Amino acid sequence: MKKVRITLIKGTVRRLPVHRANVKALGLRKIGQSVEHVLTPSIQGMINAVADMVKVEEI
């Protein structure tokens, strides 16, 4: 299974509540914070919804 590192690069101020919820569900709170997840279809969907706010790297 692929693992990805997701980093928040833009803040959630003035974003849609759905986008804020996706960022929170990914486990991100502060700009510059990174988390690692196994790439599943649900994680991929959350990443796609907030693609302009996060940076994704394969591990």
Distance bins in CASP14 RR format, pairs under 12 A and 6 or more apart:
PFRMAT RR
TARGET T0000
AUTHOR 0000-0000-0000
RMODE 2
METHOD distances of the structure
MODEL  1
1 36 0 0 0 0 0 1 0 0 0 0 0
1 37 0 0 0 0 0 1 0 0 0 0 0
1 38 1 0 1 0 0 0 0 0 0 0 0
1 39 1 0 0 1 0 0 0 0 0 0 0
1 40 0 0 0 0 1 0 0 0 0 0 0
1 41 0 0 0 0 0 1 0 0 0 0 0
1 43 0 0 0 0 0 1 0 0 0 0 0
1 58 0 0 0 0 0 1 0 0 0 0 0
1 59 0 0 0 0 0 1 0 0 0 0 0
2 36 0 0 0 0 0 1 0 0 0 0 0
2 37 0 0 0 0 1 0 0 0 0 0 0
2 38 1 0 0 1 0 0 0 0 0 0 0
2 39 1 0 1 0 0 0 0 0 0 0 0
2 40 0 0 0 0 1 0 0 0 0 0 0
2 41 0 0 0 0 0 1 0 0 0 0 0
2 43 0 0 0 0 0 1 0 0 0 0 0
2 44 0 0 0 0 1 0 0 0 0 0 0
2 56 0 0 0 0 0 1 0 0 0 0 0
2 57 0 0 0 0 0 1 0 0 0 0 0
2 58 1 0 0 1 0 0 0 0 0 0 0
2 59 1 0 0 1 0 0 0 0 0 0 0
3 35 0 0 0 0 0 1 0 0 0 0 0
3 36 1 0 1 0 0 0 0 0 0 0 0
3 37 1 0 0 1 0 0 0 0 0 0 0
3 38 1 0 1 0 0 0 0 0 0 0 0
3 39 1 0 0 1 0 0 0 0 0 0 0
3 40 0 0 0 0 0 1 0 0 0 0 0
3 43 0 0 0 0 0 1 0 0 0 0 0
3 56 0 0 0 0 0 1 0 0 0 0 0
3 57 0 0 0 0 1 0 0 0 0 0 0
3 58 1 0 0 1 0 0 0 0 0 0 0
3 59 1 0 1 0 0 0 0 0 0 0 0
4 26 0 0 0 0 0 1 0 0 0 0 0
4 34 0 0 0 0 0 1 0 0 0 0 0
4 35 0 0 0 0 1 0 0 0 0 0 0
4 36 1 0 0 1 0 0 0 0 0 0 0
4 37 1 0 1 0 0 0 0 0 0 0 0
4 38 1 0 0 1 0 0 0 0 0 0 0
4 39 1 0 1 0 0 0 0 0 0 0 0
4 40 0 0 0 0 0 1 0 0 0 0 0
4 43 1 0 0 1 0 0 0 0 0 0 0
4 44 0 0 0 0 1 0 0 0 0 0 0
4 46 0 0 0 0 0 1 0 0 0 0 0
4 47 1 0 0 1 0 0 0 0 0 0 0
4 54 0 0 0 0 0 1 0 0 0 0 0
4 55 0 0 0 0 0 1 0 0 0 0 0
4 56 1 0 1 0 0 0 0 0 0 0 0
4 57 1 0 0 1 0 0 0 0 0 0 0
4 58 1 0 1 0 0 0 0 0 0 0 0
4 59 1 0 0 1 0 0 0 0 0 0 0
5 26 0 0 0 0 0 1 0 0 0 0 0
5 28 0 0 0 0 0 1 0 0 0 0 0
5 32 0 0 0 0 0 1 0 0 0 0 0
5 33 0 0 0 0 0 1 0 0 0 0 0
5 34 1 0 1 0 0 0 0 0 0 0 0
5 35 1 0 0 1 0 0 0 0 0 0 0
5 36 1 0 1 0 0 0 0 0 0 0 0
5 37 0 0 0 0 1 0 0 0 0 0 0
5 38 0 0 0 0 0 1 0 0 0 0 0
5 39 0 0 0 0 0 1 0 0 0 0 0
5 43 0 0 0 0 0 1 0 0 0 0 0
5 47 0 0 0 0 0 1 0 0 0 0 0
5 54 0 0 0 0 0 1 0 0 0 0 0
5 55 0 0 0 0 1 0 0 0 0 0 0
5 56 1 0 0 1 0 0 0 0 0 0 0
5 57 1 0 1 0 0 0 0 0 0 0 0
5 58 1 0 0 1 0 0 0 0 0 0 0
5 59 1 0 1 0 0 0 0 0 0 0 0
6 22 0 0 0 0 0 1 0 0 0 0 0
6 23 0 0 0 0 1 0 0 0 0 0 0
6 25 0 0 0 0 0 1 0 0 0 0 0
6 26 1 0 1 0 0 0 0 0 0 0 0
6 27 0 0 0 0 1 0 0 0 0 0 0
6 28 1 0 0 1 0 0 0 0 0 0 0
6 32 0 0 0 0 0 1 0 0 0 0 0
6 33 0 0 0 0 1 0 0 0 0 0 0
6 34 1 0 0 1 0 0 0 0 0 0 0
6 35 1 0 1 0 0 0 0 0 0 0 0
6 36 1 0 0 1 0 0 0 0 0 0 0
6 37 1 0 0 1 0 0 0 0 0 0 0
6 38 0 0 0 0 0 1 0 0 0 0 0
6 39 0 0 0 0 1 0 0 0 0 0 0
6 43 0 0 0 0 1 0 0 0 0 0 0
6 44 0 0 0 0 0 1 0 0 0 0 0
6 45 0 0 0 0 0 1 0 0 0 0 0
6 46 0 0 0 0 1 0 0 0 0 0 0
6 47 1 0 0 1 0 0 0 0 0 0 0
6 48 0 0 0 0 0 1 0 0 0 0 0
6 50 0 0 0 0 1 0 0 0 0 0 0
6 51 0 0 0 0 0 1 0 0 0 0 0
6 53 0 0 0 0 0 1 0 0 0 0 0
6 54 1 0 1 0 0 0 0 0 0 0 0
6 55 1 0 0 1 0 0 0 0 0 0 0
6 56 1 0 1 0 0 0 0 0 0 0 0
6 57 0 0 0 0 1 0 0 0 0 0 0
6 58 0 0 0 0 0 1 0 0 0 0 0
6 59 0 0 0 0 0 1 0 0 0 0 0
7 23 0 0 0 0 0 1 0 0 0 0 0
7 26 0 0 0 0 0 1 0 0 0 0 0
7 27 0 0 0 0 0 1 0 0 0 0 0
7 28 0 0 0 0 1 0 0 0 0 0 0
7 30 0 0 0 0 0 1 0 0 0 0 0
7 31 0 0 0 0 1 0 0 0 0 0 0
7 32 1 0 1 0 0 0 0 0 0 0 0
7 33 1 0 0 1 0 0 0 0 0 0 0
7 34 1 0 1 0 0 0 0 0 0 0 0
7 35 0 0 0 0 1 0 0 0 0 0 0
7 36 0 0 0 0 0 1 0 0 0 0 0
7 37 0 0 0 0 0 1 0 0 0 0 0
7 47 0 0 0 0 0 1 0 0 0 0 0
7 50 0 0 0 0 0 1 0 0 0 0 0
7 53 0 0 0 0 1 0 0 0 0 0 0
7 54 1 0 0 1 0 0 0 0 0 0 0
7 55 1 0 1 0 0 0 0 0 0 0 0
7 56 1 0 0 1 0 0 0 0 0 0 0
7 57 1 0 0 1 0 0 0 0 0 0 0
8 15 0 0 0 0 0 1 0 0 0 0 0
8 19 0 0 0 0 0 1 0 0 0 0 0
8 20 0 0 0 0 0 1 0 0 0 0 0
8 22 0 0 0 0 0 1 0 0 0 0 0
8 23 1 0 0 1 0 0 0 0 0 0 0
8 24 0 0 0 0 0 1 0 0 0 0 0
8 26 0 0 0 0 1 0 0 0 0 0 0
8 27 0 0 0 0 1 0 0 0 0 0 0
8 28 1 0 1 0 0 0 0 0 0 0 0
8 29 1 0 0 1 0 0 0 0 0 0 0
8 30 1 0 0 1 0 0 0 0 0 0 0
8 31 1 0 1 0 0 0 0 0 0 0 0
8 32 1 0 1 0 0 0 0 0 0 0 0
8 33 1 0 1 0 0 0 0 0 0 0 0
8 34 1 0 0 1 0 0 0 0 0 0 0
8 35 0 0 0 0 1 0 0 0 0 0 0
8 47 0 0 0 0 0 1 0 0 0 0 0
8 50 0 0 0 0 1 0 0 0 0 0 0
8 52 0 0 0 0 0 1 0 0 0 0 0
8 53 1 0 0 1 0 0 0 0 0 0 0
8 54 1 0 1 0 0 0 0 0 0 0 0
8 55 0 0 0 0 1 0 0 0 0 0 0
8 56 0 0 0 0 0 1 0 0 0 0 0
9 23 0 0 0 0 0 1 0 0 0 0 0
9 28 0 0 0 0 0 1 0 0 0 0 0
9 30 0 0 0 0 0 1 0 0 0 0 0
9 31 1 0 0 1 0 0 0 0 0 0 0
9 32 1 0 0 1 0 0 0 0 0 0 0
9 33 0 0 0 0 0 1 0 0 0 0 0
9 34 0 0 0 0 0 1 0 0 0 0 0
9 50 0 0 0 0 0 1 0 0 0 0 0
9 51 0 0 0 0 0 1 0 0 0 0 0
9 52 0 0 0 0 1 0 0 0 0 0 0
9 53 1 0 0 1 0 0 0 0 0 0 0
9 54 1 0 0 1 0 0 0 0 0 0 0
9 55 1 0 1 0 0 0 0 0 0 0 0
9 56 0 0 0 0 0 1 0 0 0 0 0
9 57 0 0 0 0 0 1 0 0 0 0 0
10 19 0 0 0 0 0 1 0 0 0 0 0
10 20 0 0 0 0 0 1 0 0 0 0 0
10 23 0 0 0 0 1 0 0 0 0 0 0
10 28 0 0 0 0 0 1 0 0 0 0 0
10 30 0 0 0 0 0 1 0 0 0 0 0
10 31 1 0 0 1 0 0 0 0 0 0 0
10 32 0 0 0 0 1 0 0 0 0 0 0
10 50 0 0 0 0 1 0 0 0 0 0 0
10 51 0 0 0 0 0 1 0 0 0 0 0
10 52 1 0 0 1 0 0 0 0 0 0 0
10 53 1 0 1 0 0 0 0 0 0 0 0
10 54 0 0 0 0 1 0 0 0 0 0 0
10 55 0 0 0 0 1 0 0 0 0 0 0
11 19 0 0 0 0 1 0 0 0 0 0 0
11 20 0 0 0 0 1 0 0 0 0 0 0
11 23 0 0 0 0 1 0 0 0 0 0 0
11 24 0 0 0 0 0 1 0 0 0 0 0
11 28 0 0 0 0 1 0 0 0 0 0 0
11 29 0 0 0 0 0 1 0 0 0 0 0
11 30 0 0 0 0 1 0 0 0 0 0 0
11 31 1 0 1 0 0 0 0 0 0 0 0
11 32 0 0 0 0 1 0 0 0 0 0 0
11 33 0 0 0 0 0 1 0 0 0 0 0
11 50 0 0 0 0 0 1 0 0 0 0 0
11 52 0 0 0 0 0 1 0 0 0 0 0
11 53 1 0 0 1 0 0 0 0 0 0 0
11 54 0 0 0 0 0 1 0 0 0 0 0
12 18 0 0 0 0 0 1 0 0 0 0 0
12 19 1 0 0 1 0 0 0 0 0 0 0
12 20 1 0 1 0 0 0 0 0 0 0 0
12 21 0 0 0 0 1 0 0 0 0 0 0
12 22 0 0 0 0 1 0 0 0 0 0 0
12 23 1 0 1 0 0 0 0 0 0 0 0
12 24 0 0 0 0 1 0 0 0 0 0 0
12 26 0 0 0 0 0 1 0 0 0 0 0
12 27 0 0 0 0 0 1 0 0 0 0 0
12 28 0 0 0 0 1 0 0 0 0 0 0
12 29 0 0 0 0 1 0 0 0 0 0 0
12 30 0 0 0 0 0 1 0 0 0 0 0
12 31 0 0 0 0 1 0 0 0 0 0 0
12 33 0 0 0 0 0 1 0 0 0 0 0
12 50 0 0 0 0 1 0 0 0 0 0 0
12 52 0 0 0 0 0 1 0 0 0 0 0
12 53 1 0 0 1 0 0 0 0 0 0 0
12 54 0 0 0 0 0 1 0 0 0 0 0
13 19 0 0 0 0 0 1 0 0 0 0 0
13 20 0 0 0 0 1 0 0 0 0 0 0
13 23 0 0 0 0 0 1 0 0 0 0 0
13 31 0 0 0 0 0 1 0 0 0 0 0
13 53 0 0 0 0 0 1 0 0 0 0 0
14 20 0 0 0 0 0 1 0 0 0 0 0
14 53 0 0 0 0 0 1 0 0 0 0 0
15 21 0 0 0 0 1 0 0 0 0 0 0
15 22 0 0 0 0 1 0 0 0 0 0 0
15 23 0 0 0 0 1 0 0 0 0 0 0
15 24 0 0 0 0 0 1 0 0 0 0 0
15 49 0 0 0 0 0 1 0 0 0 0 0
15 50 0 0 0 0 1 0 0 0 0 0 0
15 52 0 0 0 0 1 0 0 0 0 0 0
15 53 1 0 0 1 0 0 0 0 0 0 0
16 22 0 0 0 0 1 0 0 0 0 0 0
16 23 0 0 0 0 0 1 0 0 0 0 0
16 49 0 0 0 0 1 0 0 0 0 0 0
16 50 0 0 0 0 1 0 0 0 0 0 0
16 52 0 0 0 0 0 1 0 0 0 0 0
16 53 0 0 0 0 0 1 0 0 0 0 0
17 23 0 0 0 0 0 1 0 0 0 0 0
17 24 0 0 0 0 0 1 0 0 0 0 0
17 49 0 0 0 0 0 1 0 0 0 0 0
18 24 0 0 0 0 0 1 0 0 0 0 0
18 25 0 0 0 0 0 1 0 0 0 0 0
18 45 0 0 0 0 0 1 0 0 0 0 0
18 46 0 0 0 0 0 1 0 0 0 0 0
18 49 1 0 0 1 0 0 0 0 0 0 0
18 50 0 0 0 0 1 0 0 0 0 0 0
19 25 0 0 0 0 0 1 0 0 0 0 0
19 26 0 0 0 0 0 1 0 0 0 0 0
19 28 0 0 0 0 0 1 0 0 0 0 0
19 46 0 0 0 0 1 0 0 0 0 0 0
19 47 0 0 0 0 0 1 0 0 0 0 0
19 48 0 0 0 0 0 1 0 0 0 0 0
19 49 1 0 0 1 0 0 0 0 0 0 0
19 50 1 0 1 0 0 0 0 0 0 0 0
19 51 0 0 0 0 0 1 0 0 0 0 0
19 52 0 0 0 0 1 0 0 0 0 0 0
19 53 1 0 0 1 0 0 0 0 0 0 0
19 54 0 0 0 0 0 1 0 0 0 0 0
20 26 0 0 0 0 0 1 0 0 0 0 0
20 27 0 0 0 0 0 1 0 0 0 0 0
20 28 0 0 0 0 0 1 0 0 0 0 0
20 29 0 0 0 0 0 1 0 0 0 0 0
20 46 0 0 0 0 0 1 0 0 0 0 0
20 49 0 0 0 0 0 1 0 0 0 0 0
20 50 0 0 0 0 1 0 0 0 0 0 0
20 53 0 0 0 0 1 0 0 0 0 0 0
21 27 0 0 0 0 0 1 0 0 0 0 0
21 28 0 0 0 0 0 1 0 0 0 0 0
21 46 0 0 0 0 1 0 0 0 0 0 0
21 49 0 0 0 0 1 0 0 0 0 0 0
21 50 0 0 0 0 1 0 0 0 0 0 0
22 28 0 0 0 0 1 0 0 0 0 0 0
22 42 0 0 0 0 0 1 0 0 0 0 0
22 43 0 0 0 0 0 1 0 0 0 0 0
22 44 0 0 0 0 0 1 0 0 0 0 0
22 45 0 0 0 0 1 0 0 0 0 0 0
22 46 1 0 1 0 0 0 0 0 0 0 0
22 47 0 0 0 0 1 0 0 0 0 0 0
22 48 0 0 0 0 1 0 0 0 0 0 0
22 49 1 0 1 0 0 0 0 0 0 0 0
22 50 1 0 1 0 0 0 0 0 0 0 0
22 51 0 0 0 0 0 1 0 0 0 0 0
22 52 0 0 0 0 0 1 0 0 0 0 0
22 53 0 0 0 0 1 0 0 0 0 0 0
22 54 0 0 0 0 1 0 0 0 0 0 0
23 29 0 0 0 0 1 0 0 0 0 0 0
23 30 0 0 0 0 0 1 0 0 0 0 0
23 31 0 0 0 0 0 1 0 0 0 0 0
23 32 0 0 0 0 0 1 0 0 0 0 0
23 33 0 0 0 0 0 1 0 0 0 0 0
23 35 0 0 0 0 0 1 0 0 0 0 0
23 46 0 0 0 0 1 0 0 0 0 0 0
23 47 0 0 0 0 0 1 0 0 0 0 0
23 49 0 0 0 0 1 0 0 0 0 0 0
23 50 1 0 1 0 0 0 0 0 0 0 0
23 51 0 0 0 0 0 1 0 0 0 0 0
23 52 0 0 0 0 0 1 0 0 0 0 0
23 53 1 0 0 1 0 0 0 0 0 0 0
23 54 1 0 0 1 0 0 0 0 0 0 0
24 30 0 0 0 0 0 1 0 0 0 0 0
24 33 0 0 0 0 0 1 0 0 0 0 0
24 35 0 0 0 0 0 1 0 0 0 0 0
24 46 0 0 0 0 0 1 0 0 0 0 0
24 50 0 0 0 0 0 1 0 0 0 0 0
24 53 0 0 0 0 0 1 0 0 0 0 0
25 35 0 0 0 0 0 1 0 0 0 0 0
25 37 0 0 0 0 0 1 0 0 0 0 0
25 42 0 0 0 0 1 0 0 0 0 0 0
25 43 0 0 0 0 1 0 0 0 0 0 0
25 45 0 0 0 0 0 1 0 0 0 0 0
25 46 1 0 0 1 0 0 0 0 0 0 0
25 47 0 0 0 0 0 1 0 0 0 0 0
25 49 0 0 0 0 0 1 0 0 0 0 0
25 50 0 0 0 0 1 0 0 0 0 0 0
26 33 0 0 0 0 1 0 0 0 0 0 0
26 34 0 0 0 0 0 1 0 0 0 0 0
26 35 1 0 0 1 0 0 0 0 0 0 0
26 36 0 0 0 0 0 1 0 0 0 0 0
26 37 1 0 0 1 0 0 0 0 0 0 0
26 42 0 0 0 0 0 1 0 0 0 0 0
26 43 1 0 0 1 0 0 0 0 0 0 0
26 44 0 0 0 0 0 1 0 0 0 0 0
26 45 0 0 0 0 0 1 0 0 0 0 0
26 46 1 0 1 0 0 0 0 0 0 0 0
26 47 1 0 0 1 0 0 0 0 0 0 0
26 48 0 0 0 0 0 1 0 0 0 0 0
26 49 0 0 0 0 1 0 0 0 0 0 0
26 50 1 0 0 1 0 0 0 0 0 0 0
26 51 0 0 0 0 0 1 0 0 0 0 0
26 53 0 0 0 0 0 1 0 0 0 0 0
26 54 1 0 0 1 0 0 0 0 0 0 0
26 56 0 0 0 0 0 1 0 0 0 0 0
27 33 0 0 0 0 1 0 0 0 0 0 0
27 34 0 0 0 0 0 1 0 0 0 0 0
27 35 1 0 1 0 0 0 0 0 0 0 0
27 36 0 0 0 0 0 1 0 0 0 0 0
27 37 0 0 0 0 1 0 0 0 0 0 0
27 43 0 0 0 0 0 1 0 0 0 0 0
27 46 0 0 0 0 1 0 0 0 0 0 0
27 50 0 0 0 0 0 1 0 0 0 0 0
27 54 0 0 0 0 0 1 0 0 0 0 0
28 34 0 0 0 0 1 0 0 0 0 0 0
28 35 1 0 0 1 0 0 0 0 0 0 0
28 36 0 0 0 0 0 1 0 0 0 0 0
28 37 0 0 0 0 0 1 0 0 0 0 0
28 46 0 0 0 0 0 1 0 0 0 0 0
28 47 0 0 0 0 0 1 0 0 0 0 0
28 50 0 0 0 0 1 0 0 0 0 0 0
28 53 0 0 0 0 1 0 0 0 0 0 0
28 54 1 0 0 1 0 0 0 0 0 0 0
28 55 0 0 0 0 0 1 0 0 0 0 0
28 56 0 0 0 0 0 1 0 0 0 0 0
29 35 0 0 0 0 1 0 0 0 0 0 0
31 53 0 0 0 0 1 0 0 0 0 0 0
31 54 0 0 0 0 0 1 0 0 0 0 0
31 55 0 0 0 0 0 1 0 0 0 0 0
32 53 0 0 0 0 0 1 0 0 0 0 0
32 54 0 0 0 0 1 0 0 0 0 0 0
32 55 0 0 0 0 1 0 0 0 0 0 0
33 53 0 0 0 0 0 1 0 0 0 0 0
33 54 0 0 0 0 0 1 0 0 0 0 0
33 55 0 0 0 0 0 1 0 0 0 0 0
34 54 0 0 0 0 1 0 0 0 0 0 0
34 55 0 0 0 0 1 0 0 0 0 0 0
34 56 0 0 0 0 0 1 0 0 0 0 0
34 57 0 0 0 0 1 0 0 0 0 0 0
34 59 0 0 0 0 0 1 0 0 0 0 0
35 43 0 0 0 0 0 1 0 0 0 0 0
35 46 0 0 0 0 0 1 0 0 0 0 0
35 47 0 0 0 0 0 1 0 0 0 0 0
35 54 0 0 0 0 1 0 0 0 0 0 0
35 55 0 0 0 0 0 1 0 0 0 0 0
35 56 0 0 0 0 0 1 0 0 0 0 0
35 57 0 0 0 0 0 1 0 0 0 0 0
35 59 0 0 0 0 0 1 0 0 0 0 0
36 43 0 0 0 0 0 1 0 0 0 0 0
36 56 0 0 0 0 0 1 0 0 0 0 0
36 57 0 0 0 0 1 0 0 0 0 0 0
36 58 0 0 0 0 0 1 0 0 0 0 0
36 59 1 0 0 1 0 0 0 0 0 0 0
37 43 1 0 1 0 0 0 0 0 0 0 0
37 44 0 0 0 0 1 0 0 0 0 0 0
37 45 0 0 0 0 0 1 0 0 0 0 0
37 46 0 0 0 0 1 0 0 0 0 0 0
37 47 0 0 0 0 1 0 0 0 0 0 0
37 54 0 0 0 0 0 1 0 0 0 0 0
37 56 0 0 0 0 1 0 0 0 0 0 0
37 57 0 0 0 0 0 1 0 0 0 0 0
37 58 0 0 0 0 0 1 0 0 0 0 0
37 59 0 0 0 0 1 0 0 0 0 0 0
38 44 0 0 0 0 0 1 0 0 0 0 0
38 58 0 0 0 0 0 1 0 0 0 0 0
38 59 0 0 0 0 1 0 0 0 0 0 0
39 45 0 0 0 0 0 1 0 0 0 0 0
39 46 0 0 0 0 0 1 0 0 0 0 0
39 47 0 0 0 0 1 0 0 0 0 0 0
39 48 0 0 0 0 0 1 0 0 0 0 0
39 56 0 0 0 0 1 0 0 0 0 0 0
39 57 0 0 0 0 0 1 0 0 0 0 0
39 58 0 0 0 0 1 0 0 0 0 0 0
39 59 0 0 0 0 1 0 0 0 0 0 0
40 46 0 0 0 0 1 0 0 0 0 0 0
40 47 0 0 0 0 0 1 0 0 0 0 0
41 47 0 0 0 0 0 1 0 0 0 0 0
41 48 0 0 0 0 0 1 0 0 0 0 0
42 48 0 0 0 0 0 1 0 0 0 0 0
42 49 0 0 0 0 0 1 0 0 0 0 0
43 49 0 0 0 0 0 1 0 0 0 0 0
43 50 0 0 0 0 0 1 0 0 0 0 0
43 54 0 0 0 0 0 1 0 0 0 0 0
43 56 0 0 0 0 1 0 0 0 0 0 0
44 50 0 0 0 0 0 1 0 0 0 0 0
44 51 0 0 0 0 0 1 0 0 0 0 0
44 54 0 0 0 0 0 1 0 0 0 0 0
44 56 0 0 0 0 1 0 0 0 0 0 0
45 51 0 0 0 0 1 0 0 0 0 0 0
45 54 0 0 0 0 0 1 0 0 0 0 0
45 56 0 0 0 0 0 1 0 0 0 0 0
46 53 0 0 0 0 0 1 0 0 0 0 0
46 54 0 0 0 0 1 0 0 0 0 0 0
46 56 0 0 0 0 0 1 0 0 0 0 0
47 53 0 0 0 0 1 0 0 0 0 0 0
47 54 1 0 0 1 0 0 0 0 0 0 0
47 55 0 0 0 0 0 1 0 0 0 0 0
47 56 1 0 1 0 0 0 0 0 0 0 0
47 57 0 0 0 0 0 1 0 0 0 0 0
48 54 0 0 0 0 0 1 0 0 0 0 0
48 56 0 0 0 0 1 0 0 0 0 0 0
50 56 0 0 0 0 0 1 0 0 0 0 0
END
